[in-house]
Amino acid sequence: MSASGRIRTLPGDFSPPGGRPVDLVLRTVGERTTDLALRLAVKNIRPNRVHIAENIRPLSAAVDRILALDHRGASHVVHLDADCLVLEDMRPFLDANELAYTDCFVHDRFRGRVHCGVHITRADLVRGMRRADLGAFARDWVGPVLRPEAFRRHLARRELQPGVQLKGFRILHDHFQDHADIYAKYALRELRSREEGSRARLEAAMAQWGDGPDFTVARAAVRHSRARVPHGLTPNQLAARIEELPAVAARETAALGLPPLPPPAMADVYEAASVLPREERVKVFGLGLPGTGTRSLTTALHELGVDLASFPFGAGDAAALRRGDGRFPALRHYDGLADVFALPHLAELDALHPGSRFVLTVRDKEGWLRAAERLWDTGWPAGAPAAEREAQREARRLFQERICGGHGFDRERLARAYDAQAARVRAYFARRPGDLLVLDVCGGEGWEKLAPFLGRRAPAVPFPHTRTNPLDLLPR
């Protein structure tokens, strides 16, 4: 299929005085919510420039043309799909955020809280994505065919940032969509969900679906892919099947004989948003040492709607770490911190954020020592800005000095530090046992302890056991 469509740039500058220069790129293939998405994005992002990529197919061609845009002068770019309705002012976060990449959690019509559709990308990462070559991967692996943008981002991001920072916003995703668009998306969703973990997530979501027309269409699409698209296709064969999906969706949804949908109005958007959960925002701090399941804890908290910051953010947070006062700028925008930030500042964070909850992750000591040896010299990518690399070095140095008692890897010293840290935390909460949860993620503990501790419902998906492979955090 030859590439089609166009990219147009709106006249005007929508940014606030003194705001960080941020561009908006809205990608649409004719979604019914395109106009609403644009209006809400301009209102809540307030970009310097707005580029609209219209009806460019296939997706790989859209990605190529979007990445070719000139973002000269912009610090960051917000890439947003036209099925995303932004209902929260994102500007305070955008003006503070310095990371190369932040993926956004949204409230999805079919899957609940997932990260997709809105991506906050620093301009140097966008340029890196433009240069990224998928050729060697795409010849032998279907992953780049299924997610061309995500794989480009992964290849470029690993030079700038070691993992994916996740942040939730009040954004509706996949509400009010045309039946044919839903069909095409969920036929593709099934193809993207053929690995065991992803399939479990899709099955868990489908178990919650009702009987409305949207869900009827999505189920039909999943059945289509399972029946008509075999496993084991080559990348080229799979790409051809994906390019056929819009035509298949139009034909199959017409055969369902569903009534036409009325055009969505802004009042419909606010009504849909009114039923979203409004859970109490409480700070949560992870007090386990790195290697005790802190990544898994952070991922699990995301599932529960609690977004922990997981990286050094720059000079402000490094300065707070040096001062030892717990006044981290990141906590203006995130629900908590873990390990290197939280551990040395337990008393300060407790005093600054009354009512917070604390989770001490533990594991068998020998297992932790093996993990600690692997993690000991992990550094920030060499291509990252010097300020970020310096902040990471500073955080690591202070952590090793204050918690671990020295810079070199010494098993006996670290074994003593492990015992001392756990004893210190337990002693601190001896008279407040309800504020502390001790969680052995590596030993199999999970939702049955964490969800009740935070007053949340346990998700219908397995407790995450996050590995260090950054591909684990590709968009869902």
C-alpha positions as CSV (number, residue, x, y, z in Angstrom):
1,M,0.0,0.0,0.0
2,S,1.4,3.4,-0.9
3,A,1.4,6.1,1.7
4,S,-1.5,8.6,1.7
5,G,-2.7,11.5,3.7
6,R,-1.0,14.7,4.7
7,I,0.5,16.7,7.6
8,R,-0.7,20.3,8.2
9,T,0.4,22.8,10.8
10,L,-2.1,25.1,12.5
11,P,-1.3,28.9,12.5
12,G,-0.7,30.4,15.9
13,D,1.2,29.8,19.2
14,F,-1.0,28.5,22.0
15,S,1.7,28.4,24.7
16,P,1.6,30.2,28.0
17,P,4.0,33.1,28.7
18,G,7.3,31.7,30.0
19,G,6.2,28.1,29.4
20,R,8.6,25.4,28.2
21,P,8.4,25.2,24.3
22,V,6.3,22.1,23.6
23,D,5.0,20.9,20.2
24,L,1.8,18.9,19.7
25,V,1.5,16.2,17.0
26,L,-2.1,14.9,16.6
27,R,-2.4,11.7,14.5
28,T,-5.8,10.9,13.1
29,V,-7.1,8.4,10.6
30,G,-10.6,9.9,10.7
31,E,-11.6,9.1,14.3
32,R,-15.0,10.5,15.3
33,T,-13.3,12.2,18.2
34,T,-10.7,14.1,16.1
35,D,-12.1,17.6,16.6
36,L,-12.8,17.0,20.3
37,A,-9.4,15.6,20.8
38,L,-7.8,18.6,19.1
39,R,-9.8,21.2,21.1
40,L,-9.0,19.5,24.4
41,A,-5.4,19.0,23.6
42,V,-4.8,22.6,22.7
43,K,-6.7,23.7,25.9
44,N,-4.8,21.3,28.3
45,I,-1.3,21.1,26.6
46,R,-1.1,24.7,25.3
47,P,1.5,23.9,22.7
48,N,3.7,26.3,20.8
49,R,3.0,24.5,17.5
50,V,0.3,22.1,16.4
51,H,0.9,19.5,13.6
52,I,-1.9,17.3,12.5
53,A,-1.1,14.1,10.6
54,E,-4.2,13.2,8.7
55,N,-5.1,9.8,7.2
56,I,-1.6,8.6,6.6
57,R,-1.5,4.8,6.1
58,P,0.0,2.4,6.8
59,L,1.1,3.2,10.4
60,S,4.8,2.7,9.5
61,A,4.5,5.5,6.9
62,A,2.7,7.7,9.4
63,V,5.5,7.2,11.8
64,D,8.1,8.1,9.2
65,R,6.4,11.3,8.2
66,I,5.7,12.4,11.7
67,L,9.3,11.9,12.7
68,A,10.4,14.0,9.8
69,L,8.7,17.1,11.2
70,D,11.0,20.0,12.2
71,H,10.7,20.6,16.0
72,R,13.4,23.3,16.0
73,G,13.2,25.3,19.2
74,A,10.9,22.7,21.0
75,S,12.1,21.1,24.2
76,H,9.5,18.3,24.1
77,V,6.9,16.9,21.7
78,V,3.5,15.5,22.8
79,H,2.5,12.8,20.3
80,L,-1.3,12.2,20.7
81,D,-3.7,9.9,18.9
82,A,-7.1,11.3,18.0
83,D,-8.9,8.7,20.1
84,C,-7.4,10.4,23.3
85,L,-9.4,13.1,25.1
86,V,-7.3,15.1,27.5
87,L,-9.3,16.3,30.5
88,E,-6.5,17.5,32.8
89,D,-4.2,20.5,32.6
90,M,-0.9,18.9,31.6
91,R,1.1,22.1,31.5
92,P,2.4,22.1,35.1
93,F,4.0,18.7,34.4
94,L,5.2,19.6,31.0
95,D,7.0,22.7,32.3
96,A,8.7,20.7,35.0
97,N,9.5,17.5,33.2
98,E,13.0,17.1,31.8
99,L,13.1,13.3,31.0
100,A,13.7,12.0,27.5
101,Y,10.5,10.0,27.5
102,T,7.3,9.7,29.6
103,D,4.5,7.4,28.6
104,C,1.0,8.4,29.8
105,F,-1.6,6.2,31.5
106,V,-5.1,6.8,30.2
107,H,-8.6,5.5,31.0
108,D,-9.4,3.1,28.2
109,R,-13.0,2.2,27.3
110,F,-12.1,-1.5,26.9
111,R,-9.0,-2.1,29.0
112,G,-9.2,0.3,32.0
113,R,-6.0,1.9,33.0
114,V,-3.3,1.4,30.4
115,H,-0.4,3.4,29.0
116,C,-1.0,4.2,25.4
117,G,-2.0,7.0,23.0
118,V,-0.1,9.9,24.6
119,H,3.7,10.1,24.6
120,I,5.8,13.0,26.0
121,T,9.1,12.9,24.1
122,R,12.1,15.1,24.3
123,A,13.3,16.6,21.0
124,D,16.6,14.8,21.0
125,L,14.8,11.5,21.4
126,V,12.6,12.4,18.5
127,R,15.7,13.0,16.4
128,G,17.1,9.7,17.5
129,M,13.9,7.9,16.5
130,R,14.2,9.5,13.1
131,R,17.7,7.9,12.7
132,A,16.7,4.5,14.2
133,D,17.0,1.7,11.7
134,L,14.4,-1.1,12.1
135,G,15.7,-3.0,9.0
136,A,17.6,-5.8,10.8
137,F,14.8,-6.3,13.3
138,A,11.9,-6.1,10.8
139,R,13.3,-8.8,8.5
140,D,13.2,-11.4,11.2
141,W,10.8,-10.3,13.9
142,V,7.1,-9.2,13.8
143,G,7.5,-6.8,16.7
144,P,8.5,-3.8,14.6
145,V,5.6,-4.5,12.3
146,L,3.1,-4.5,15.1
147,R,4.5,-1.5,16.9
148,P,6.8,0.5,14.6
149,E,6.7,3.7,16.7
150,A,7.4,1.9,19.9
151,F,10.4,0.0,18.5
152,R,11.9,3.1,17.0
153,R,11.5,4.8,20.4
154,H,13.1,1.9,22.2
155,L,16.2,1.9,20.0
156,A,16.7,5.6,20.4
157,R,15.7,5.8,24.1
158,R,18.3,3.3,25.3
159,E,21.0,5.9,24.4
160,L,19.3,8.6,26.5
161,Q,17.3,7.0,29.4
162,P,17.5,3.5,30.8
163,G,13.7,2.9,31.2
164,V,10.3,4.2,30.7
165,Q,8.8,6.7,33.1
166,L,5.0,6.3,33.5
167,K,2.6,9.1,34.6
168,G,-1.2,9.0,34.8
169,F,-3.4,11.8,33.6
170,R,-7.2,12.2,33.3
171,I,-7.4,11.1,29.6
172,L,-10.2,9.2,28.0
173,H,-9.1,6.7,25.4
174,D,-11.2,4.8,22.8
175,H,-14.5,6.3,23.9
176,F,-17.1,7.2,21.2
177,Q,-15.3,5.5,18.4
178,D,-16.8,4.3,15.1
179,H,-17.6,0.6,15.0
180,A,-15.3,-0.1,12.1
181,D,-12.4,1.7,13.9
182,I,-13.1,-0.5,17.0
183,Y,-13.1,-3.6,14.9
184,A,-9.8,-2.7,13.2
185,K,-8.2,-1.8,16.5
186,Y,-9.2,-5.0,18.3
187,A,-8.3,-7.3,15.4
188,L,-4.8,-5.6,15.7
189,R,-5.0,-5.8,19.5
190,E,-5.3,-9.6,19.4
191,L,-2.2,-9.8,17.2
192,R,-0.3,-7.7,19.6
193,S,-1.4,-9.9,22.5
194,R,-0.2,-13.3,21.4
195,E,2.6,-13.5,24.0
196,E,1.5,-15.2,27.2
197,G,1.5,-12.1,29.5
198,S,-0.2,-9.9,26.9
199,R,-2.9,-12.5,26.2
200,A,-3.7,-12.7,29.9
201,R,-4.2,-9.0,30.0
202,L,-6.5,-9.1,27.0
203,E,-8.5,-12.0,28.4
204,A,-8.8,-10.2,31.8
205,A,-10.2,-7.1,30.0
206,M,-12.6,-9.1,27.9
207,A,-14.0,-10.8,31.0
208,Q,-15.2,-7.3,32.2
209,W,-16.9,-6.3,28.9
210,G,-20.6,-5.7,28.9
211,D,-23.1,-6.4,26.1
212,G,-23.1,-3.0,24.4
213,P,-22.4,-2.6,20.7
214,D,-18.8,-1.5,21.3
215,F,-18.0,-4.7,23.1
216,T,-19.9,-6.8,20.6
217,V,-17.7,-5.4,17.8
218,A,-14.5,-5.8,19.8
219,R,-15.3,-9.4,20.5
220,A,-16.0,-10.1,16.9
221,A,-12.7,-8.5,15.9
222,V,-10.7,-10.7,18.4
223,R,-12.5,-13.8,17.1
224,H,-11.6,-12.8,13.5
225,S,-7.9,-12.5,14.2
226,R,-7.8,-15.7,16.1
227,A,-9.6,-17.6,13.4
228,R,-8.2,-15.9,10.2
229,V,-4.6,-14.8,11.1
230,P,-2.4,-17.8,11.9
231,H,0.6,-17.7,14.2
232,G,4.0,-17.9,12.6
233,L,3.6,-15.4,9.7
234,T,6.7,-13.7,8.4
235,P,6.9,-9.9,9.1
236,N,5.9,-9.2,5.5
237,Q,3.0,-11.5,5.6
238,L,1.8,-10.0,8.9
239,A,2.2,-6.5,7.5
240,A,0.0,-7.4,4.6
241,R,-2.7,-8.7,6.9
242,I,-2.6,-5.5,9.0
243,E,-3.0,-3.3,5.9
244,E,-6.1,-5.3,5.1
245,L,-7.8,-4.6,8.5
246,P,-9.6,-1.3,7.7
247,A,-11.3,-2.9,4.7
248,V,-12.1,-6.1,6.7
249,A,-13.5,-3.9,9.5
250,A,-15.8,-2.0,7.2
251,R,-17.1,-5.2,5.7
252,E,-17.6,-7.1,8.9
253,T,-19.2,-4.2,10.9
254,A,-21.6,-3.5,8.0
255,A,-22.7,-7.1,8.2
256,L,-23.5,-6.7,11.9
257,G,-26.3,-4.2,11.0
258,L,-25.6,-1.9,14.0
259,P,-27.4,1.5,14.0
260,P,-25.4,4.5,13.1
261,L,-23.8,6.5,15.9
262,P,-24.7,10.1,16.7
263,P,-21.7,12.5,16.6
264,P,-20.1,12.9,20.0
265,A,-20.4,16.2,21.8
266,M,-18.3,17.7,24.5
267,A,-21.1,17.1,27.0
268,D,-20.8,13.4,26.2
269,V,-17.1,13.5,27.0
270,Y,-17.7,15.1,30.4
271,E,-20.5,12.7,31.2
272,A,-18.2,9.7,30.4
273,A,-15.4,11.3,32.6
274,S,-17.8,11.8,35.5
275,V,-18.0,8.0,36.2
276,L,-14.2,7.5,36.3
277,P,-12.9,6.5,39.7
278,R,-11.7,9.4,41.8
279,E,-9.5,7.5,44.3
280,E,-7.9,9.4,47.1
281,R,-4.4,10.6,46.2
282,V,-2.1,9.3,48.9
283,K,1.7,9.2,48.8
284,V,3.3,5.8,48.8
285,F,7.0,5.2,49.4
286,G,9.0,2.1,48.6
287,L,11.6,1.4,51.3
288,G,13.2,-1.8,49.9
289,L,16.8,-1.9,48.6
290,P,17.3,-2.2,44.9
291,G,17.1,-5.9,43.9
292,T,14.3,-6.7,46.4
293,G,11.5,-6.3,43.8
294,T,11.3,-2.5,43.7
295,R,10.6,-2.5,40.0
296,S,7.8,-5.0,40.4
297,L,6.4,-2.9,43.2
298,T,6.5,0.2,41.1
299,T,4.7,-1.6,38.2
300,A,2.1,-3.0,40.6
301,L,1.4,0.4,42.1
302,H,0.9,1.8,38.5
303,E,-1.7,-0.9,38.1
304,L,-3.5,0.3,41.2
305,G,-3.4,4.0,40.0
306,V,-0.4,5.1,42.1
307,D,2.4,6.6,40.0
308,L,5.8,6.5,41.6
309,A,8.7,8.5,40.1
310,S,11.5,6.1,39.3
311,F,14.4,8.2,38.0
312,P,16.7,11.1,39.2
313,F,15.0,14.1,37.5
314,G,17.9,16.5,37.6
315,A,19.5,19.1,39.7
316,G,16.5,19.8,42.0
317,D,16.1,16.2,43.1
318,A,19.9,15.6,43.4
319,A,20.1,18.7,45.6
320,A,17.3,17.4,47.8
321,L,19.2,14.1,48.1
322,R,22.4,16.0,49.2
323,R,20.5,18.1,51.7
324,G,18.7,15.1,53.1
325,D,15.5,17.1,53.8
326,G,13.2,15.0,51.6
327,R,11.9,18.0,49.6
328,F,12.0,16.4,46.2
329,P,10.5,18.4,43.3
330,A,9.3,15.2,41.7
331,L,6.7,14.8,44.5
332,R,4.8,17.8,43.1
333,H,3.7,15.6,40.2
334,Y,4.1,12.0,41.4
335,D,2.5,9.9,44.1
336,G,5.7,8.7,45.7
337,L,9.3,7.5,45.4
338,A,11.2,4.3,45.9
339,D,14.6,2.9,47.0
340,V,17.4,5.4,46.4
341,F,15.2,8.4,47.0
342,A,13.0,7.2,49.8
343,L,15.3,5.0,51.9
344,P,17.7,7.7,53.3
345,H,14.8,10.1,54.0
346,L,12.2,8.0,55.7
347,A,11.6,10.4,58.7
348,E,11.7,13.5,56.5
349,L,9.2,12.1,54.0
350,D,7.0,10.9,56.7
351,A,6.9,14.4,58.3
352,L,6.3,16.2,55.0
353,H,3.6,13.9,53.8
354,P,1.4,12.8,56.7
355,G,-0.9,9.9,56.0
356,S,1.6,8.3,53.6
357,R,1.9,4.5,53.2
358,F,5.2,2.7,53.2
359,V,6.1,-0.6,51.6
360,L,9.3,-2.5,52.6
361,T,10.2,-5.0,49.9
362,V,12.3,-7.9,51.2
363,R,13.8,-11.1,49.8
364,D,16.1,-13.9,51.0
365,K,19.5,-12.3,51.7
366,E,21.6,-14.5,49.4
367,G,19.3,-13.8,46.5
368,W,19.5,-10.1,47.2
369,L,23.3,-10.2,47.3
370,R,23.4,-11.8,43.9
371,A,21.0,-9.2,42.5
372,A,23.0,-6.4,44.2
373,E,26.2,-7.5,42.5
374,R,24.6,-7.3,39.1
375,L,23.1,-3.9,39.8
376,W,26.1,-2.3,41.6
377,D,27.8,-0.5,38.7
378,T,24.7,0.2,36.6
379,G,25.0,3.7,35.2
380,W,23.0,6.2,33.2
381,P,23.4,5.9,29.4
382,A,26.4,7.7,28.0
383,G,24.3,9.6,25.4
384,A,22.1,11.3,28.1
385,P,22.6,15.0,28.9
386,A,25.5,15.6,31.3
387,A,23.2,17.0,34.0
388,E,21.2,13.8,34.1
389,R,24.3,11.6,34.2
390,E,25.7,13.7,37.0
391,A,22.4,13.5,39.0
392,Q,22.4,9.7,38.6
393,R,26.1,9.5,39.7
394,E,25.3,11.7,42.7
395,A,22.3,9.6,43.7
396,R,24.2,6.4,43.4
397,R,27.2,7.8,45.4
398,L,25.0,9.0,48.3
399,F,23.0,5.8,48.3
400,Q,26.2,3.7,48.5
401,E,27.6,5.8,51.2
402,R,24.5,6.3,53.4
403,I,22.9,2.9,53.0
404,C,25.6,0.5,51.9
405,G,28.5,1.9,53.9
406,G,31.0,2.2,51.0
407,H,31.5,2.3,47.2
408,G,33.1,-1.1,46.5
409,F,31.0,-4.3,46.3
410,D,31.7,-6.2,49.6
411,R,29.4,-9.1,50.4
412,E,29.8,-9.0,54.1
413,R,29.4,-5.3,54.4
414,L,26.3,-5.4,52.2
415,A,24.8,-8.3,54.1
416,R,25.1,-6.2,57.3
417,A,23.6,-3.2,55.5
418,Y,20.7,-5.3,54.3
419,D,19.9,-6.5,57.9
420,A,20.4,-3.0,59.3
421,Q,18.1,-1.3,56.8
422,A,15.2,-3.8,57.4
423,A,15.7,-3.5,61.2
424,R,15.7,0.3,61.0
425,V,12.4,0.4,59.0
426,R,10.7,-2.1,61.2
427,A,11.8,-0.2,64.3
428,Y,10.6,3.1,62.9
429,F,7.0,1.7,62.5
430,A,7.0,-0.4,65.6
431,R,4.2,1.8,67.1
432,R,2.4,2.4,63.7
433,P,2.3,-1.1,62.2
434,G,-0.7,-0.2,60.0
435,D,1.4,2.3,58.0
436,L,4.0,-0.3,56.9
437,L,3.6,-3.3,54.6
438,V,6.4,-5.8,54.4
439,L,6.2,-7.5,51.0
440,D,8.2,-10.4,49.7
441,V,7.6,-10.1,46.0
442,C,10.4,-12.5,45.1
443,G,8.8,-15.1,47.5
444,G,5.4,-14.9,45.7
445,E,3.5,-12.2,47.7
446,G,1.5,-9.7,45.7
447,W,-2.0,-8.4,45.3
448,E,-3.4,-10.2,48.3
449,K,-1.3,-8.0,50.6
450,L,-0.7,-4.8,48.5
451,A,-4.2,-4.0,47.3
452,P,-5.9,-4.2,50.8
453,F,-3.1,-2.2,52.3
454,L,-3.9,0.7,50.0
455,G,-7.6,0.2,50.0
456,R,-7.8,-0.7,46.3
457,R,-9.3,-3.6,44.5
458,A,-6.9,-6.2,43.2
459,P,-6.6,-6.1,39.4
460,A,-7.7,-9.1,37.4
461,V,-4.2,-9.6,36.0
462,P,-1.3,-11.5,37.6
463,F,1.0,-9.5,39.9
464,P,3.9,-8.1,37.8
465,H,7.3,-9.6,38.2
466,T,9.2,-6.9,36.2
467,R,12.5,-7.8,34.6
468,T,15.2,-5.4,33.5
469,N,14.5,-5.8,29.8
470,P,13.1,-2.4,28.7
471,L,11.0,-4.0,26.0
472,D,8.7,-5.2,28.8
473,L,7.4,-1.7,28.9
474,L,6.4,-1.3,25.3
475,P,3.0,0.3,25.0
476,R,0.0,-2.0,25.6
